[in-house]
Amino acid sequence: MPAPGGDPRPGRSRERQALVIARAVYFGANVLILDEPTAALGVKEAAHVLRIVMQARAKGVAGSSRSPTTCGTP
């Protein structure tokens, strides 16, 4: 059973995150601002999304990301 408000179809969160980032790059985004892009994903799905972000960086796209694991750490 999915979490309340979650997508009941397996894999959809990863696909949606990856698609949104890929579309932004394809349509010429110069900057990506990501708010917890991997928060609702499993380890494999998060790795997939982060690979896409790294590919965007390799193409010269700047980015900023907020992650709960890095917020507030010195």
C-alpha positions in Angstrom: 0.0 0.0 0.0 1.5 3.4 -0.9 2.0 6.2 1.6 -0.8 8.7 1.8 -0.5 11.0 -1.2 2.1 8.6 -2.7 2.0 7.2 -6.2 0.7 3.6 -6.1 2.5 2.6 -9.3 6.0 1.2 -8.6 8.8 3.2 -10.2 6.8 6.3 -10.9 8.6 8.6 -8.5 12.0 7.8 -10.0 10.7 8.1 -13.5 8.9 11.4 -12.7 12.0 12.9 -11.0 14.3 11.8 -13.8 11.9 13.0 -16.5 11.5 16.5 -15.0 15.2 17.0 -14.7 15.9 15.6 -18.2 13.2 17.8 -19.7 14.6 20.9 -18.0 18.0 20.2 -19.5 16.6 19.3 -22.9 14.7 22.6 -23.1 17.8 24.6 -22.3 17.8 25.1 -18.6 21.0 26.7 -17.4 20.3 26.2 -13.7 18.5 23.4 -11.8 17.2 24.2 -8.3 16.2 20.9 -6.6 14.4 20.6 -3.3 15.1 17.2 -1.9 15.1 15.5 -5.3 15.7 12.0 -3.8 13.7 12.3 -0.5 10.9 9.9 -1.5 13.2 7.5 -3.4 14.9 4.2 -2.6 18.7 3.8 -2.9 18.6 2.6 -6.5 16.1 5.3 -7.6 18.1 8.0 -5.9 21.3 6.9 -7.6 19.5 7.0 -11.0 18.3 10.6 -10.4 21.7 11.7 -9.1 23.3 10.2 -12.2 21.1 12.4 -14.4 22.0 15.5 -12.3 25.7 14.7 -12.7 25.2 14.3 -16.5 23.5 17.7 -16.5 26.4 19.2 -14.6 28.8 17.7 -17.1 26.9 19.6 -19.8 27.4 22.9 -18.0 24.1 23.1 -16.2 24.5 24.8 -12.8 22.6 23.5 -9.9 21.6 23.9 -6.3 20.1 21.1 -4.2 18.7 20.9 -0.7 18.9 17.6 1.1 17.8 16.8 4.7 21.0 14.9 5.2 23.2 17.9 4.6 21.0 20.7 6.1 22.3 22.0 9.4 25.6 20.2 9.3 28.7 22.2 9.9 
